[in-house]
Amino acid sequence: MFQADQNMYRLVTEVFLPSSRWRYNSGCISARECHQGRTLIIHVKSGSADALDNCVFLGEEEKNSLYEDGDVVVGGLFPLHYSPISSVTGYRAKPTPTMYNSRALRWMQTMTFAIKEINQRSDLLPQIKLGFHIRDSCDDIPVSLRASLLLVNGQPESVNGVESLGKHNGCAAINRTVSSIIIGDAASGVSMALLRSLGSFHIPLVSYFASCSCLSNQREFPTFMRTMPSDTFQIRALARLVSYFSWTWVGVIGVESDYARFAIQLFLQESVQYGVCAAYTYFYPVVLSQHALDELMDVIQMSSSKVIMNFSSESEMQGILREVQRRNISGLQWIASEAWATAKSLWEKSADLLMGTLGFAIRRAVMIPGLKQHLTSLSPSHIHESAFLAEFWEETFKCRLNGSVNSHSHGVDSYLDRPLCEGTEDLGDVYSPYSDVTQLRVSYNVYKAVYLVAHALQDMSNCNVGKGPFLNGTCADPKNFKPWQLIHYMKRANFSSLGEKINFDQNGDPIAYYDLLNWQKRPDGSLHLVKCVSEWLHFASQAFRSVCSDSCPPGSRIVRRKGEPICCFDCVPCAEGEVSYMTDSFECLRCSEDTWPNNARNLCIPKTIEYLSYHEFMGILLCVASLLGACLSISIIATFYTYKDTPLVRANNMELSFLLLVFLVVCFLVGLLFIGRPSDWLCRIRYPAFGISFALCISCLLAKTAVVLMAFRATLPGSNVMKWFGAKQQRASVLLGTAIQVLICLIWLLTSPPQATGNTHYHSATIIIECVTGSEVGFWCVLGYIGILACMCFVMAFLARKLPDNFNEAKFITFSMLIFFAVWVTFIPVYVSTAGKYTVAVHIFAILASAFGLLFCIFAPKCYILMLKPEKNSKKHIMQRGK
């Protein structure tokens, strides 16, 4: 049992105290930690009574701390040192920090300032004095763990060269008042390690700079609170930022830590809804060896993205910038996480690389009254008593204090060669991040963290016995409380600080406020952190592009590339009849029936209205032809009327000739009904008018042909034919032939009449205003009936073509019918195959061609004789047999 307990004790001390141990002699069989009042003790059970005096502290005594006693001592952890160049630990020697963090010293001093300010107030904790115990975390998990355990356990003082704990009820007692709450640490990873170690003891931890969203998990970290907003809010802002500048192709890198992993995971999730993609995601180790830097630089250089978002601390960023500078990589746009968004030390050697850097920083306090004086009024006594302040003084003025307590010398030779400090040094004569109060961001968080503890203690003090929040209505003693009792009040804290309302959500996170900062160079070369408000649009106009694929302009749509991120796509023009109004449209929209895309396909415009108009050349030409035909017919009527008493006019059935000429005038004028914008009433007139007018003409020709046949039959002996086919019968035959066509048209109009419509099927960009027949059967019946009449006329004229007469009209009728057939047989396939105004033009052309054919074939020879050969206009000449 002894050996088992001994091994357990070694395990506990080596894990939690990596650089110090408790020594025990033989007889020690177990170790445990216990609370007795305000003192945390180590109780060692032994087989002999005198073994109680044998517990001693091994390892280096940590003198580098800042302590002031009080009724309640607030612990503080600040990364006062860090290593700008990470190296692999060999575990042969104790790592020594090589860089002093003067910003963190300001944070530390802000904590001491806030505690002293609270102690001087009469309205806040008037009966309680706050103290502080501050240690250096070195931005390192093992060092932070050791420092935190020393804060909550205490450290013994040396007696006769042996570190003794003294005696207290058989336990080893700690001399200093231990801390029941810790303000720290700055890093998320360090804070998580502390919480996993101290969480079992319910020690509250209030961080001023840890932003990892993972720390919002109250189930895992119930004792954690912070005055630093969670990364959840920063990541949303960063996603909107890159989206604002249309940087859809962003490189995302981060240090191998929980902070960076959770932040990058959140960014990748959040950026999807803004159409932002990660060109690459790369985690580099905390130990940035040359090999790790080479791999990172290769990733950056091989990518087409010029925007890089880096989630790391200031120290890792310094190593990256040095390598970027060595490789002469330029043209990069850096997006800073809040961890280095205000790190002015990066600017000193990498100003050209960081020009234009953007990042969200936590809200800046305009001023903390009295802080500037507190920072700069360092007295020699304070400097000599504090190793932290002594190191700062020596590093700032490059001198050596007489009797310095500074144990962190940066290079022994150079340190010993430094002159002694004269005592006249003034912080006002030099610039130092320590005394720079223009960017009080983290310092303000530290200030709020101290006031959070103070207000929680004040609320605890205001508790009324019997109405308390604990068992049986009990209250906690503000000077002797359990850590878990304090966290109860801290979770419910609600107070104001410098005019800002401070409260926390159920996860212990504060309300998120950020300043968007742009890194610009002042005329003297120094860094100017410009808050992007009025300068925002100006900067946006100068921003460059970082995209995997250029945006698809209006008139096109996005087509994803298979197997590639959503930001990598091709632009495909919208299909015919479709438009896209916005950039990067995923779909094209079809235009309405009466609109059509413009050439750019980004706007639906009214379609072109097409019909055969009087104002276009073809319409004018056909209109002139129609009027010319009508005028010629009228002039022939006038000629025939002038020569109505001559044998030629009388011999060719003058009445039917006049009727035929009148009907030809109508046929010519019917062509005008097909020109102009169609309407329902016009459509219902044009087709019947066309059918009836040609039925009249052909009926007249049919009657004239019949008269010719009957006339020659009447000359035969005993023939009595002409009395059955006199003038009345001729007129009746014309009316009968036309009546059938009228009946067909009437049935057509009553059942399915023609109507005007807009046709969009032939030409997508054009609305053809046309007359649809309504009933195809009706249209082809009208046309077919005209064809039947023409066939009958042609057969009869063909039979009478060789009858004896010097001027046999049947020959001309035969020829006119041949032309008629040629025109309409040609018309049918052309009519069917054309569309729009050309169909109408073909129809008009067929009407005019057939009408001109009838006019010229039948009446031109007669007019020739009447006008040019009057000697042939005699009965004798007409009665002669044709030769």
Secondary structure, DSSP 4 states (H G I P E B T S, - for coil): -HHHHHHHHHHHHHHH-TTEEEE--TTEEEEEEEEETTEEEEEEEESSGGGGGG-EEEE-----EEEE--SEEEEEEE--EE-SS-----SSS-----EE-HHHHHHHHHHHHHHHHHHH-SSSSTT--EEEEEEE-TT-HHHHHHHHHHHHH--PEEETTEEE---BTTBB--SSPPPSEEE--SSHHHHHHHHHHHGGGT--EEESS---GGGG-TTT-TTEEESSPPHHHHHHHHHHHHHHTT--EEEEEEESSHHHHHHHHHHHHHHGGGT-EEEEEEEE-SS--HHHHHHHHHHHHHSS--EEEEE--HHHHHHHHHHHHHTT----EEEE-TTTTT-GGGHHHHHHHHTT-EEEEEPPBS--TTHHHHHH---HHHHHH-HHHHHHHHHHHT-B-TT------SSHHHHHHSPBP-S---GGGS--TTT--TTBSHHHHHHHHHHHHHHHHHHHHTPPTTS-SSGGG---BTTB--HHHHHHHHHT-EEEETTEEEEB-TTSPBPP-EEEEEEEE-TTS-EEEEESSTTHHHHHHH-----SSPPPPTTEEEEEPTTS-TT-EEEEEPPTTEE--STT-SS-EEPPTTEEE-TTSSSEEEPEEE---TTSHHHHHHHHHHHHHHHHHHHHHHHHHHTTTSHHHHHT-HHHHHHHHHHHHHHHHHGGGGSS---HHHHHHHHHHHHHHHHHHHHHHHHHHHHHHHHHHHTSTT---GGGSSHHHHHHHHHHHHHHHHHHHHHHHHHS--EEEEE-SS-TTEEEEEEE-S-HHHHHHHHHHHHHHHHHHHHHHHHTTTSS-TT-HHHHHHHHHHHHHHHHHHHHHHHHH--THHHHHHHHHHHHHHHHHHHHHHHHHHHHHHHH-GGG-SHHHHHSPP-
